[in-house]
């Protein structure tokens, strides 16, 4: 007989992941009254929420992106606050600047929502902070044994072998562009790094919070035309416009291998946890239950099958199908025979 842990504290509704005990949502998909936002990427943060609880960098990014109404409640890492009787504390998630894990405490039980995270070293944002909890809600973007991200410093240094041609790097404008800029300026010192205008504002916000990205400059057409030792960091839309161009050596910075089909070289740099990092997190926390989000948790579930920790793949369902069960430690309902 195997005994498993706690019931689900959160539930999916048509608006997103909902905490009924506190009356708030985590990274909602539709506008709500109370939204705890883990970070400012568009699949986690939307405009129009009435009350937004987040870190200062996340607020700065959201204000720049959305310029909408709503009241922001800025919270420092480690600062405790309460929404509807649930105690909440934000901790660094290491995903992008300002990204946060959300620790929720209710009725003596600790629930940790990671949001997107990575534990790998990244000087462009706050380092991941390990937190103890009874229940873990984790992203599983790269939750397969085949995903083992290489050292990012070694990856970016591959660009040093290419001479006499400019290098076009495609990446998302918020988070990845700043990380690539920092890596390139540090490890490719003989190359000049220029950045597309879409990312420049985010670069400046990073630097306003004390995170240096090195010696970079805004895109200049003449500069690019007259030089052949430049790394040009661009958003996906610009990258794909140059798909057939022979003027650049082209690569897309990501952990997804299918992006490399038409690239000139592979640049595996991800801002999500890989298989090893997920296991590192679980080994530290030792949760009674793990709920998987944002990806395929089947491999993780299979790996821990038969052990004294339950792994549940949590998927979006209608509210009436996923209403949270009463909290209970090791009850008969949690026992698998």
N, C-alpha and C positions, 0 to 999 in steps of 0.2 A: 504494500500500500504506500502510495506517495502522497505527501501532504504539500499543498501549494499555498500561496500567499493571499494577498488582499484583493478584494473586488475592485472594479474600475471606479475611479473617483470622477472621471471625466466622461463626457458623452459627445458623439457627433450629432449635430443638428444641421438643418439646412443652412444655418449661418456659420457653422464651424464648430470647433472644439469648445465645449461648454462645461463650466464648473457650476453645477447647480447649487452647491453649498455656499458659494460666494456670489453667485449671480453675475459672473463675468466670463468672457471668452478669451481664449488664447489664440492669437493670430487669426482672427475671424475672416471669413471669405466675403461676408456681407456686413454692412454697417450695424453696429450695436451700441448700447449705452456705455458699457464698460469693456475696454479691450486692453489686455496685457500683450504688448508687442515684443517679440523676442529680438527682431532685427528688421531693417528697413528694406529688404528685398521684396519685390512686388507680389511674390507668392505667399508672403507672410504679413505684409502691411498694406492696407488700403486706405484711401481717403474717406473722410466723412464720419468716423466714429466720434461719439459725443465726448467720451473721456478716454484718453490714451495714457497708459502707464508704461514707461520705457526709460532707457538711459538717455543721457544728454546727446551723445552722437546720433542715436536713432532718431531723436526728435529733430535734430538739425537736418538729417537726410530727408525725413518725411516732410518737413516744412519746405525744403527746397523742391522736392518732387511734386507735392500736392497743393501747397498754398491754400489749403482748405480751412474750414471752420473746425472747431473742436478744441477742447481744453486738454493740454498736455500736463501730465503729472510726472515730473522728472525725478527719477530715483537713482541714487548712487549704488554701485555694487556693494552688497553686504548690508544695505539699509533695509530694515524691516518695515513693512506697511500692511494695512489690513483693508480688504474689500469684502464686505458682507460676512464678516466673521471668520474669513480664511486669512491666516497670516502668510505673507508673501515676501520673499527675498530674491533679488536678482544676483546672479553670479556670472562672470565672464564665460562665454561659450567658445571663444577662439575662432569663430567663423569669419566675421568681418569686424571692423571697428564698431564698438557699441553693442555687439550681439550678446544676448543674455540667455542663460538658463533660468528657469523659473522654479524656485522651490516653494511649494505650498504646504502649509502645516494646518491640519484640522483634526480635532478630536484625538490628539496624541500621535497622529500618523503623518509621516513626511512623504510628499509626492514630488518628484523632480521631472520637469519637462525640459528636455535639452534644447529644443528648437534645432536649428542646424548647428553642427559643432565640428571641431577638430581639436585634437590634443597636440598635433605637430607644432613645432616651433615656427613662429611667424612674427617677426619684429614689426610688421605693419599694423598689428592690432593687439589688444590685451590678450595675455596668455590664458588658456583654458584653466578653470579652477575646479578641482575635484571636490564633490559635495556628497555627503552621506545621505541616503534616503531609504525608505522602506519600499517604495514603488517607483519604477523608472519608466518614463515615456521617452523613447529615443527615436531619432531619425534612423533610417536604415537604407540610405541612398546607395551605399556601396557595401551592403551586408552579404558579401559572398567571399569565400576563401580565395578566389582568384584575384580579388582586388587588394593589392598591396602597393600603396603609393611610394614611388621612389623619393629619394632625398631631393627637395626642391632646389637646393643650391647646386647640386650636381646636374640637375636637369637644365637649369638656366645657363650653366657654363658650357653646355653643348653649343650654344650660339657663338662662342668665341672662335670656333674652328672655321667659321664662314667669313671669308674676306671678299671685298670688292662687290658686295651686293647688300642692299638694304633688306631688313627683315621685318615682315608684317606679322604682328601677333594679335590674333583675335581673342577677345575676352570680354566678360561683362563689365559694364562701366562702373558699377559700385562694388567694391570689395576685391574682385580679381584684378582689375586694372591697377589698383593701388599696390597690391601685393606684387604683381609682375614688375611694376615700375621700381619698387624697392629692391627686388631681387636683381633686376637688370643693372641698376645703377651701382649696386654693391659688387656683383660678381662679373660684370662685363664692363669694366672701367674704361676700356679703350673705345667703346661704342657710345654714341650719343643717343639718349632716350628722348623721344618726343611723344606727346600724348594728344589724342583726338580731343576736340573741344567738348564733346559730350561728357568726358570724364574729368575735365579740369576743375570744375566746381567741387566735385567730390574729393579730388586730390587736395584742394585748399582746405576743405573741412577737416580732412585727416590731419593736415599739418597744423591747423588751428588748435587741435587737441593734443599737440605735442608729438605726433608720430611723423618723423622725418622720412621722406620717400627718396631722398638723395637728390642728385643734380639732374633734373628733368626740365623740359621746356614744352610749351604749347606747340601744336602743329604749325609748321610754316612751309608753304608750298615750295618756295624758292630754296629753302634749306634742304628739303628732301630731294629736290631736283638736282642740286649741285653737289651732293655728297653720296657716298656709297658705303658708309659704315654706321648706319642709323638703325635703331630699333624703334619701330613705329607701333604704338599700342592703340588698338582701335576696337570699337564695339562690333558685335556680330554683323549688323547691317552693312557696315562699311567693309568689313572683311570679305563678305560674300560678293560684294560689288567688284572686288579685285580677284575673284576666283580664277579667272583666265589670264590674269596679268603675268607677264614674264619679267616685270621690273623688280619684283620682290621674291625673296624666299619666304614662303608662307607656312604658318603653323597656328594652331588654335590651342590655347592653354586650358586644359580640362582633364578630368579623370576618366571621361568617356571615350573609349577607343574608337567608336564609330565616327567621331568627328575627324579622325585622321585619314579617312579614305582618300581624300583628294589633296592632302597636305604634302609639303615637301619634306617635313620632318615631324617627329612626335615630341610634344612637350607636355608630359604628364604632370600637371600641377593642379591639385584639387583642394578645395576649401571645405570638403566634407570628410568625416571620419571613414577610414577604411576598415577592413575586417579586424585587423590587429587592434586598432584604436577602440573599436566597439568592445572587444574582449577586455582590453585594459580598463575601460570604464566600468564594465560589469564586475570585473574582479575586485575593483576598489570599492564599489558601492555595496556589493553583495545584497542586491534587492530581493525581496520575497517574490515580486512579480515584475516582469518586464513587458510593457506594451510597445509594439513597434509601429512607427508612423513614417510617412514620406518615403516609401520604397517597399521593397520586397523583404519581409522578415522571415520567410519560410526557411531559409538556411540556418538562421539563428535559432529558430524554434526547433528545428531538427537536431541541431548540435546539442542543445540543452535538454532534449527529450529524455525522460527518465530520471532527471536530477530533481533536487528539492527546491528548484526555482522554476516557476511557470513563465513561459514566454507566450504571449498572446498577440496575434496580428490584429491590430485595431484598424478597421477601415470605416470610411464614412457611411453612415446609415441614417435613416430618418429618426427623428427624436423618439418616436414611440417604440422604435425597434432597439434603441440603444440607451434607454434610461439607466442611469447609474444604479447599481444595487446597493443595499445597505452595507456600510463598512463592517467587516467582520474578519478577525484574525483566525485563520486555521479552523474555520467552521466545517460542518459536514458538507456544506455546499462546495467547499474548496477541496474536497478530498476526492482523488481519482483512484478507483479500485481496478 
